[in-house]
Amino acid sequence: MPALQKHVVAFQALSGITCQMQFTGTPYRLPPTTEITVFRLVEESLHNVLSHAHANKASVTLDFAPALLCVTVQDDGQGFDYEQRREDGSGKGLGLLGMRERVKSLNGSMEVWSAPGQGTRLGFRLPCRK
C-alpha cells in the first residue's frame, strides 16, 4: 500500500488529475507476485487515464476481504465503447489485454465498465490468502 499511495500522489502531481486512494477492510500483506501485479495493474490503469480518458478525477480503491482482494480504478473521463473496441480487432486496447493476462495468471478476473461520456471503471478480483 505505501508504494501504491506514493504512485497515486506522483500521478496526481504529474497529470494534474485529482486522484485519491482508499481501502476497505483490514489491509494485509499479499504474496510478492500479487503485490507486484496489483502495482502494475494500477500503474497501467492510471497511465490509461492520463493518455486516453481526458478525466478530471480518478480513484483507486482496494477492498481487502479474507480470501479476495478487489481493486477498482475509476475515472470521470470520456469513456469508450468497450464492446466495440474488443470486436474491431484494430490492436487498440492492448494495455487492457495485458492487464487481463496478468490477472488471469493469478486466477483472478477483470471487468471493464465504460460508455462514451460516462467514464471508465476497471475492476480486478484477485484471490489471495492472509
N, C-alpha and C positions, 0 to 999 in steps of 0.2 A: 504493500500500500504506500509506503513512503516514496518509492520510485515512481509510482503512478501519479501521486499527488504532485511531485516535482515536475513531471511531464505535463500535467494539466496546467500548472502555473506557467511553465515555459511556453506552452501552446498559446495561452491567452496573451502573454506578453508579445509573442511573435506575430500573432494573427490579428490581434485587436478584437477577437471574438470572445465575448463573455463566456467563460466555461467554468463549471463547478463540478466537483466530485463529491459523492456522498455514498454512504453504505448503510445497509440494514442488516440486522442480525449481529452476531458476535464474530468479528474478524478472527481468522486463524491462518496459520501458515499453510501454504499449498505445497505440493510436491514441486521441486525445482522446474521440471519440464512444464508443468501447468502454469507456474508463475511467469516463466518466460513467454509462454503462449499468450497469456492474458495481457501482458505488457505489449506484445506485438500486435494483438488484436485491437487494443485501444489506440496504439500509435497509428496503425493503418486507418482506423476509423476516423480519427481526428485529422489525419492527412487528407482523407476524402472530404471531410467537412470544409477544410481550408481550400482545397483545389476545385471543388465542384458545387458546394451547397449554396454559396452566397448567403450564408447564415449570419445572424446577429448573436445567437446564443446556442450553446451546446452544453450537454451534461453527460457525465459518466456516473453510472450507479452500479455498485457491487452489492448483491444480495447474498449473504452468507447463510446457507441452510446447512444442516448437519452433513449431508452427503452430496450437496449440489451447490455450485456457485453459478449465479446468474449475473451476467454483465450486460448492461444496456448502455448504448451510446446513442444519444438523440440530438437532433438539431432542428431549428426552426427555419431551415433554408427552403430552396425552391423545389426540392423533392424531384422525383422522376418516376416514370412508369417502369417498375421493376420487371414485371412480366414481359413487357415488350423488349426490354434490354436483354433479358435471358433468351428470348426467342430469336432475336435478329442475328445472333451469331457473328457480330461485327468485330469481336475481340475486345469490345469495351466491357468494363466490369471485371477485368482480370484481378483487380485488387479484391473484389468480393469473392471471386473463385478461390483465390489464395487463402483468404480468411476461412472460407468454408472447409477447405482441405485441412487447415491447421486444427480446426475444431473437430473435424471427423477423426483426425489422428488420435484424439483423446477420448473418442467415443461420445462426443458431445453433439449438440445440434445448434444450428444457426437459423434465425429468422430475420427477414427484411420486411419492414413495413414502410412504404413510401408511395406518394402520389404527387403529381405535379401541383405545386403551390401549397403542399401540406407538410413539407419537411420529411425527414427520414429518421427511422429508428431501427437500429440493429440490436438484436438480442442473441446472446450466446449462453448456452446452458452446458456447463461442464461438470461431469460427475467427479467427486473427489471425496477423500476420507480425511477426517480430522486427524 
